[in-house]
Amino acid sequence: MKLYVMRHGPAEDLADSRADADRALTVSGRHRVHSVAKALLDAREEPLSIVTSPLVRAVQTAEIVAIATHLGERGGGVSVRRELAPGRSAHELSLRLASEGARRVMLVGHEPDLSELVGALLGSELGVAFDKAMIVGLHLASAGECRLRFVLEPKALRFDPAPEDA
């Protein structure tokens, strides 16, 4: 299974509700996520399904990737799973998806959980900070063997700044 592990995009510091779970992506965060999704599409690495944390910023990230990569046109969708909420582990979820024969799955979540997930799957630390909107591409076999395919660092991409950044 091709597994894409993505951290949510840059979000506001404080939601109107004051609840961390309600923090939304900033305008520049939405632009960054869209640019990263476009890079995936250009590389022909778009996911067939996306599984996301229930927090607003992660769901928004997943929705932007789904739209930018035309996920709905390919019959895929976005699902929300508690295993990707902060402080939870998506390790078992990842292994289960691979053993069920899932293909090209993106997981959208939070730090430090994603670094821990990638480290557990690879058997060693990634060695780079998991920046916002960053994607780590893995190949996860049904038996649990995993290898690193690529790291897509959003700051290395050239993209048009959001209106608030101009």
C-alpha positions as CSV (number, residue, x, y, z in Angstrom):
1,M,0.0,0.0,0.0
2,K,1.2,3.5,-0.8
3,L,0.7,5.4,2.5
4,Y,0.8,9.2,2.5
5,V,1.2,10.6,6.1
6,M,0.3,14.3,6.1
7,R,0.4,16.9,8.9
8,H,-2.5,19.4,8.8
9,G,-1.7,22.8,7.3
10,P,-1.0,26.0,9.3
11,A,-3.9,27.0,11.5
12,E,-5.1,29.9,13.5
13,D,-3.6,30.3,17.0
14,L,-7.0,30.5,18.7
15,A,-10.5,29.7,17.5
16,D,-13.5,31.9,18.4
17,S,-14.7,29.1,20.7
18,R,-11.3,29.0,22.4
19,A,-11.3,25.2,21.8
20,D,-8.2,23.7,20.2
21,A,-10.3,21.2,18.2
22,D,-12.0,24.2,16.5
23,R,-8.9,25.9,15.2
24,A,-9.2,26.4,11.4
25,L,-6.6,26.7,8.7
26,T,-5.4,30.2,8.0
27,V,-5.7,31.6,4.4
28,S,-2.0,31.0,3.9
29,G,-2.4,27.5,5.4
30,R,-5.1,26.7,2.9
31,H,-2.8,27.9,0.1
32,R,0.1,25.8,1.4
33,V,-2.1,22.7,1.6
34,H,-3.4,23.3,-2.0
35,S,0.2,23.7,-3.3
36,V,1.3,20.5,-1.6
37,A,-1.8,18.7,-3.0
38,K,-1.0,20.0,-6.5
39,A,2.6,18.7,-6.2
40,L,1.2,15.3,-5.4
41,L,-1.1,15.4,-8.4
42,D,1.7,16.6,-10.7
43,A,3.9,13.6,-9.4
44,R,0.9,11.2,-10.0
45,E,0.9,10.4,-6.3
46,E,-2.6,11.4,-5.4
47,P,-4.4,9.3,-2.8
48,L,-7.4,7.1,-3.5
49,S,-8.8,7.7,0.0
50,I,-8.1,10.0,2.9
51,V,-8.5,9.3,6.6
52,T,-8.4,12.3,8.9
53,S,-8.4,13.4,12.5
54,P,-11.7,14.9,13.6
55,L,-10.1,18.3,14.4
56,V,-11.3,21.1,12.2
57,R,-7.8,22.0,10.8
58,A,-7.2,18.3,9.8
59,V,-10.6,17.9,8.2
60,Q,-10.1,21.1,6.2
61,T,-6.6,19.9,5.1
62,A,-8.1,16.6,4.0
63,E,-11.0,18.3,2.1
64,I,-8.5,20.6,0.3
65,V,-6.4,17.6,-0.8
66,A,-9.5,15.7,-1.9
67,I,-10.7,18.6,-4.1
68,A,-7.2,19.4,-5.5
69,T,-6.5,15.8,-6.4
70,H,-10.0,15.1,-7.8
71,L,-10.6,12.4,-5.3
72,G,-14.4,12.3,-5.7
73,E,-14.0,11.9,-9.5
74,R,-12.0,8.7,-8.8
75,G,-14.6,7.3,-6.4
76,G,-12.6,8.0,-3.3
77,G,-13.7,9.9,-0.2
78,V,-12.6,11.4,3.1
79,S,-13.4,9.6,6.4
80,V,-12.9,10.8,9.9
81,R,-11.3,8.5,12.5
82,R,-10.6,9.1,16.2
83,E,-7.3,7.1,15.8
84,L,-5.9,10.2,14.2
85,A,-6.9,12.7,17.0
86,P,-4.1,14.2,19.0
87,G,-2.6,11.8,21.6
88,R,-3.9,8.7,19.8
89,S,-2.0,6.1,17.7
90,A,-2.8,5.3,14.1
91,H,-0.3,2.5,14.0
92,E,-2.9,-0.3,14.2
93,L,-5.1,1.5,11.7
94,S,-2.2,1.7,9.2
95,L,-1.4,-2.0,9.5
96,R,-5.1,-2.9,9.3
97,L,-5.6,-0.9,6.1
98,A,-2.5,-2.5,4.5
99,S,-3.7,-6.0,5.5
100,E,-7.1,-5.3,4.0
101,G,-5.5,-4.5,0.7
102,A,-6.1,-0.7,0.8
103,R,-4.2,1.3,-1.8
104,R,-2.9,4.9,-1.9
105,V,-4.3,6.0,1.5
106,M,-3.6,9.4,3.0
107,L,-3.6,9.9,6.8
108,V,-4.0,13.5,8.0
109,G,-3.2,14.2,11.6
110,H,-1.0,16.0,14.2
111,E,2.4,16.2,15.8
112,P,4.0,14.5,17.6
113,D,1.8,11.6,16.7
114,L,2.7,11.5,13.1
115,S,6.4,11.4,13.7
116,E,5.8,8.6,16.2
117,L,3.7,6.7,13.6
118,V,6.3,7.1,10.8
119,G,9.1,6.1,13.3
120,A,7.2,3.0,14.4
121,L,6.4,1.9,10.8
122,L,10.0,2.5,9.6
123,G,11.7,1.2,12.7
124,S,13.6,4.4,13.1
125,E,13.1,8.2,13.3
126,L,12.5,10.1,10.2
127,G,15.3,12.5,10.9
128,V,13.5,15.7,9.8
129,A,10.9,17.8,11.6
130,F,7.3,17.1,10.5
131,D,6.4,20.6,9.3
132,K,2.8,21.7,8.7
133,A,1.4,20.4,5.4
134,M,4.4,18.1,5.0
135,I,3.8,14.6,3.5
136,V,5.8,11.5,4.0
137,G,5.3,8.9,1.4
138,L,5.7,5.3,2.5
139,H,5.3,1.8,1.0
140,L,3.6,-0.4,3.7
141,A,3.3,-4.1,2.9
142,S,0.5,-6.2,4.2
143,A,3.0,-8.0,6.5
144,G,3.9,-4.7,8.1
145,E,7.3,-4.1,6.3
146,C,7.7,-0.4,5.5
147,R,10.0,1.7,3.4
148,L,10.3,5.4,2.9
149,R,9.4,6.5,-0.6
150,F,9.7,10.3,-0.4
151,V,9.3,13.4,1.8
152,L,7.4,16.4,0.4
153,E,8.4,19.4,2.3
154,P,6.1,22.4,1.6
155,K,8.7,25.0,2.3
156,A,10.7,23.6,-0.6
157,L,7.9,24.2,-3.1
158,R,7.4,27.4,-5.0
159,F,3.9,28.7,-4.7
160,D,2.0,31.9,-4.9
161,P,1.6,33.5,-1.5
162,A,-1.8,33.9,0.0
163,P,-3.3,37.4,-0.3
164,E,-2.6,38.0,3.4
165,D,1.1,37.3,2.8
166,A,1.5,39.5,-0.3
